[in-house]
């Protein structure tokens, strides 16, 4: 009988140690998740970017840990003659997706203005994105930086400039951010 109690005691002690280890692992995982901060989601619809591009889409990002998962629809509404999207013709474009979450970039809405900085924050996302045309399959047709913001980024220009595509320009977009 002494052997049975001893075996039972060892089994219970082993189970208690396994439970304590599991609690510690869950606790450490939860504290790491809190330290990393929550994901921020966003959605937007922008027409007339630089008079040449329409974008719609959204996704989620975490400015602390730097992943971004986003994408949506993309269409050239008139030919793009300069910048990273040069060669995109009216009616071309199918979709876009994020390649990298950027901490920031420099931008200008108009060709004749100076570069200005913009940074990723709780209400602005700066991305390096891939843009696809029909017929190019899974191979991106163009790569460019872009941003989407809940507020006006370029107050030197009348109106709200809260979406931008590198080499194309800025526009007003319907935008929603949520944490």
Buried (B, 14 or more C-beta within 10 A) or exposed (E): EEEEEEEEEEEEEEEEEEEEEEEEEEEEEEEEEEEEEEBBBBBBBBBBBBEBBBBBBBBBBBBEEEEBBBBBEBBBBBBBEEBBBEBBEEEBBBBBBBBBBBEBBEBBBEEEEEEBEBEBBEBBBBBBBBBBBEEEEEEBBBBBBBBBBBEBBBEEBEEBBBBBBBBBBBBBBEBEBEE
